[in-house]
Amino acid sequence: MGRKKKDISQVSPARKAALGVLGIVQVAFAALAFWDLAHRTDIQLRGAKPAWIPVILVNWIGPAVYFVFGIRRDTR
């Protein structure tokens, strides 16, 4: 029914490295979203800046939602 949880010593070095890289990419993606949010004006965003902060904190999905739906593309 359930798989046993592996001890960290049972995880292969290649998987540890892959998880480390994925973690770094995830943090970089969120950092880029926060940087972009800080440098945009209110007119360039859909919604208020403070509302986007908790959205960006949701792993992977949050920064993607911000970049796809949070930025107005029709500003001049």
BELHU-V140720 format. One record per residue. N is the residue number from 1. RES is the residue in three letters. PHI is phi in radians with two decimals (999 if undefined). OMEGA is omega in degrees with one decimal (NA if undefined). D_FIRST is the distance of its C-alpha to the first C-alpha in Angstrom with 1 decimal. Layout:
# BELHU-V140720
n = [N & N]
res = [RES & RES]
phi = [PHI & PHI]
omega = [OMEGA & OMEGA]
d_first = [D_FIRST & D_FIRST]
This chain:
# BELHU-V140720
n = [1 & 2 & 3 & 4 & 5 & 6 & 7 & 8 & 9 & 10 & 11 & 12 & 13 & 14 & 15 & 16 & 17 & 18 & 19 & 20 & 21 & 22 & 23 & 24 & 25 & 26 & 27 & 28 & 29 & 30 & 31 & 32 & 33 & 34 & 35 & 36 & 37 & 38 & 39 & 40 & 41 & 42 & 43 & 44 & 45 & 46 & 47 & 48 & 49 & 50 & 51 & 52 & 53 & 54 & 55 & 56 & 57 & 58 & 59 & 60 & 61 & 62 & 63 & 64 & 65 & 66 & 67 & 68 & 69 & 70 & 71 & 72 & 73 & 74 & 75 & 76]
res = [MET & GLY & ARG & LYS & LYS & LYS & ASP & ILE & SER & GLN & VAL & SER & PRO & ALA & ARG & LYS & ALA & ALA & LEU & GLY & VAL & LEU & GLY & ILE & VAL & GLN & VAL & ALA & PHE & ALA & ALA & LEU & ALA & PHE & TRP & ASP & LEU & ALA & HIS & ARG & THR & ASP & ILE & GLN & LEU & ARG & GLY & ALA & LYS & PRO & ALA & TRP & ILE & PRO & VAL & ILE & LEU & VAL & ASN & TRP & ILE & GLY & PRO & ALA & VAL & TYR & PHE & VAL & PHE & GLY & ILE & ARG & ARG & ASP & THR & ARG]
phi = [999 & -2.14 & -1.52 & -1.30 & -1.27 & -1.36 & -1.29 & -1.04 & -1.26 & -1.57 & -1.47 & -1.17 & -1.04 & -1.14 & -1.19 & -1.06 & -1.14 & -1.11 & -1.14 & -1.12 & -1.13 & -1.06 & -1.12 & -1.14 & -1.12 & -1.09 & -1.14 & -1.14 & -1.09 & -1.17 & -1.10 & -1.11 & -1.13 & -1.14 & -1.09 & -1.09 & -1.05 & -1.18 & -1.71 & -1.75 & -1.45 & -1.09 & -1.16 & -1.39 & -1.99 & -1.66 & 1.66 & -1.44 & -0.97 & -1.05 & -1.24 & -1.42 & -1.05 & -1.15 & -1.13 & -1.12 & -1.25 & -1.34 & -0.89 & 0.99 & -1.20 & -1.03 & -1.07 & -1.13 & -1.10 & -1.05 & -1.19 & -1.46 & -1.92 & -1.49 & -1.76 & -1.32 & -1.69 & -1.72 & -1.39 & -2.09]
omega = [-178.7 & 176.1 & 177.3 & 178.8 & -179.1 & 171.0 & -177.1 & 179.3 & 179.6 & 179.8 & -176.9 & 178.2 & 178.6 & 178.3 & 176.5 & 179.4 & 179.7 & 178.1 & 176.5 & 178.6 & 178.0 & 177.6 & 179.0 & 178.9 & 179.3 & 178.8 & 178.9 & 178.4 & 178.3 & 179.1 & 177.4 & 178.3 & 178.1 & 178.5 & 179.8 & 178.8 & -178.8 & -175.5 & 178.5 & 174.5 & 179.5 & -179.8 & -177.8 & -175.7 & 169.6 & -177.9 & -178.2 & 179.1 & -178.9 & 179.3 & -178.5 & -177.9 & 178.6 & 178.2 & -178.6 & -178.9 & 177.0 & -173.9 & 177.4 & -174.5 & -176.6 & 177.7 & 178.7 & 177.9 & 178.9 & -177.2 & -178.1 & -172.7 & -173.0 & -175.7 & 176.6 & 179.1 & -174.1 & 179.2 & 179.7 & NA]
d_first = [0.0 & 3.8 & 6.9 & 9.7 & 12.7 & 15.5 & 18.8 & 21.7 & 23.4 & 20.7 & 21.2 & 23.9 & 27.3 & 27.2 & 24.1 & 25.7 & 28.9 & 27.2 & 25.5 & 28.9 & 30.8 & 28.5 & 29.0 & 32.8 & 32.9 & 31.1 & 33.6 & 36.5 & 35.6 & 35.6 & 38.8 & 40.5 & 39.6 & 41.0 & 44.1 & 44.7 & 44.3 & 46.9 & 49.4 & 49.4 & 51.7 & 50.6 & 52.1 & 49.9 & 46.7 & 45.1 & 44.7 & 45.6 & 44.8 & 43.2 & 40.7 & 39.4 & 38.6 & 35.3 & 34.4 & 34.9 & 32.7 & 29.6 & 28.1 & 29.1 & 29.4 & 32.2 & 34.7 & 34.1 & 34.8 & 37.9 & 39.3 & 38.7 & 39.7 & 41.4 & 44.4 & 47.2 & 48.4 & 51.5 & 53.4 & 56.8]
